[in-house]
Amino acid sequence: MAYFEPKIAAARKHPDKVFVLLSGDFNHLWKEDTVYMAESLTPTTMDVSCHHFAAFWKKLLADMLEVKPPHPSHYSAAIGKLSVLTRTFVTCPSWMVKFYDIDSVAADPLVTFSKGLSDHARVRFHIKRKCCAGGARRRISPVIANSPRLAEVLSALLEAAQLDSLTAPVRLEMHKACILEAGRISREFYFKADPESALQKLM
């Protein structure tokens, strides 16, 4: 615990310089975790006798974001149940999540077990910028820039970003990103497209 705490604290204070990712088999279940029967995939319960270990990790990682795969990643052949034991935690503050696509996908643990490889499935973690990828930034159309929708969206993004807590260079970069993201969302709103799609680009 003494090893992790200073690194997590540094990442929270300087997210532009320090990024911490913890991923692996934590070998515990939290009380709110969903467990499934392997044959029917129906939700069920599991008798967990190590809640004190879960409490330890939850306290240590309370300030980190957990990125959970949409499907179970572990198969317990002894009881025929599926659960999530491979967990991924990142030091992404709430404002940073606005600008990144973050996801985790697990393979099928039943397949890896049947092949004699492991009772754990391979888990892929992915993070990328939502906007301004693959080329130079493009200007926002004056029509969109002067629209009331952009002002509304930008206000919400800036409030979530909490720019006052950042250093000057990062604050400037995040403010630019907020403006571009607000322009993209506003444009898609007026074009009746999906405003949350990360594949849209500013015209």
BELVENJO-V362269 format. One record per residue. RES is the residue in three letters. PSI is psi in degrees with one decimal (NA if undefined). NEAR is the number of other ideal C-beta (glycine too) atoms within 8 Angstrom. Layout:
res: [RES & RES]
psi: [PSI & PSI]
near: [NEAR & NEAR]
This chain:
res: [MET & ALA & TYR & PHE & GLU & PRO & LYS & ILE & ALA & ALA & ALA & ARG & LYS & HIS & PRO & ASP & LYS & VAL & PHE & VAL & LEU & LEU & SER & GLY & ASP & PHE & ASN & HIS & LEU & TRP & LYS & GLU & ASP & THR & VAL & TYR & MET & ALA & GLU & SER & LEU & THR & PRO & THR & THR & MET & ASP & VAL & SER & CYS & HIS & HIS & PHE & ALA & ALA & PHE & TRP & LYS & LYS & LEU & LEU & ALA & ASP & MET & LEU & GLU & VAL & LYS & PRO & PRO & HIS & PRO & SER & HIS & TYR & SER & ALA & ALA & ILE & GLY & LYS & LEU & SER & VAL & LEU & THR & ARG & THR & PHE & VAL & THR & CYS & PRO & SER & TRP & MET & VAL & LYS & PHE & TYR & ASP & ILE & ASP & SER & VAL & ALA & ALA & ASP & PRO & LEU & VAL & THR & PHE & SER & LYS & GLY & LEU & SER & ASP & HIS & ALA & ARG & VAL & ARG & PHE & HIS & ILE & LYS & ARG & LYS & CYS & CYS & ALA & GLY & GLY & ALA & ARG & ARG & ARG & ILE & SER & PRO & VAL & ILE & ALA & ASN & SER & PRO & ARG & LEU & ALA & GLU & VAL & LEU & SER & ALA & LEU & LEU & GLU & ALA & ALA & GLN & LEU & ASP & SER & LEU & THR & ALA & PRO & VAL & ARG & LEU & GLU & MET & HIS & LYS & ALA & CYS & ILE & LEU & GLU & ALA & GLY & ARG & ILE & SER & ARG & GLU & PHE & TYR & PHE & LYS & ALA & ASP & PRO & GLU & SER & ALA & LEU & GLN & LYS & LEU & MET]
psi: [-39.1 & -23.8 & -40.7 & -38.6 & -45.8 & -35.5 & -41.3 & -40.1 & -39.6 & -38.2 & -35.5 & -35.7 & -36.4 & 70.8 & -17.2 & -14.2 & -30.4 & 128.4 & 123.6 & 130.1 & 124.0 & 123.8 & 140.1 & -170.9 & 99.4 & -14.2 & 42.1 & 158.3 & 142.1 & 156.7 & -30.0 & -2.7 & 145.7 & 132.7 & 144.5 & 146.9 & 133.3 & -37.6 & -42.3 & -13.3 & 23.9 & 140.7 & 143.9 & -169.4 & 164.7 & 133.8 & 112.8 & 121.2 & 8.7 & 41.8 & -24.5 & -31.9 & -41.4 & -40.3 & -37.6 & -48.4 & -38.7 & -37.6 & -43.6 & -37.9 & 17.6 & -30.1 & 8.2 & 157.6 & 125.6 & 128.4 & 103.7 & 136.8 & 152.9 & -12.5 & 157.5 & 149.4 & -0.4 & 139.0 & 121.8 & 101.5 & -29.7 & -33.0 & -0.1 & 40.1 & 151.2 & 141.3 & -179.0 & 113.6 & -25.2 & 115.3 & 150.6 & 128.1 & 138.6 & 152.2 & 65.2 & 112.9 & 166.2 & -36.7 & -30.5 & -33.1 & -27.6 & -26.6 & 2.2 & 147.4 & 119.0 & 124.9 & 165.8 & 134.2 & 132.6 & 143.0 & -176.7 & 113.4 & -26.2 & -35.9 & -47.0 & -33.6 & -42.7 & -26.4 & -0.6 & 20.1 & -51.0 & 160.9 & 1.5 & 139.0 & 155.9 & 134.6 & 128.4 & 132.7 & 137.8 & 133.9 & 134.4 & 158.3 & 141.8 & -39.0 & 165.0 & 27.1 & 145.6 & 30.2 & -179.7 & 155.4 & 141.1 & 147.7 & 148.2 & 136.3 & 138.1 & -33.9 & -43.3 & -41.0 & -32.0 & 6.1 & 148.6 & -26.6 & -42.0 & -42.2 & -39.5 & -47.0 & -42.9 & -39.1 & -42.6 & -41.2 & -42.7 & -35.0 & -41.4 & -31.1 & -24.3 & 57.7 & -27.3 & -20.9 & -1.3 & 159.7 & 160.2 & -48.7 & -41.6 & -37.8 & -41.3 & -44.4 & -42.6 & -33.3 & -41.4 & -41.9 & -38.0 & -43.1 & -45.2 & -40.4 & -39.3 & -38.4 & -41.2 & -46.0 & -41.3 & -42.8 & -44.6 & -29.5 & -45.9 & -25.8 & 3.2 & 30.0 & -179.4 & 110.1 & -13.7 & -1.1 & 126.2 & -6.4 & -12.7 & 146.3 & 153.0 & 139.3 & NA]
near: [6 & 5 & 6 & 9 & 9 & 8 & 10 & 13 & 8 & 10 & 12 & 9 & 7 & 8 & 14 & 7 & 5 & 10 & 7 & 10 & 9 & 11 & 9 & 6 & 7 & 8 & 5 & 10 & 11 & 7 & 7 & 3 & 8 & 5 & 12 & 12 & 10 & 9 & 5 & 4 & 7 & 6 & 5 & 8 & 4 & 9 & 4 & 9 & 4 & 7 & 8 & 6 & 9 & 13 & 8 & 9 & 10 & 9 & 7 & 10 & 10 & 6 & 6 & 12 & 9 & 8 & 11 & 8 & 12 & 5 & 7 & 13 & 13 & 14 & 13 & 10 & 7 & 4 & 6 & 8 & 12 & 13 & 13 & 12 & 12 & 15 & 11 & 13 & 12 & 13 & 15 & 10 & 9 & 7 & 11 & 9 & 10 & 12 & 11 & 11 & 9 & 11 & 7 & 12 & 10 & 16 & 10 & 8 & 15 & 9 & 9 & 15 & 12 & 6 & 6 & 4 & 5 & 6 & 9 & 11 & 15 & 7 & 13 & 7 & 10 & 9 & 7 & 7 & 8 & 10 & 10 & 6 & 7 & 2 & 3 & 3 & 7 & 7 & 5 & 12 & 10 & 6 & 6 & 13 & 9 & 6 & 10 & 5 & 10 & 14 & 8 & 8 & 12 & 11 & 8 & 8 & 12 & 10 & 7 & 9 & 11 & 10 & 10 & 5 & 4 & 11 & 7 & 6 & 7 & 10 & 11 & 8 & 8 & 13 & 11 & 9 & 11 & 13 & 10 & 13 & 14 & 12 & 14 & 13 & 11 & 13 & 14 & 12 & 9 & 9 & 6 & 4 & 7 & 6 & 9 & 5 & 8 & 7 & 4 & 10 & 6 & 11 & 5]
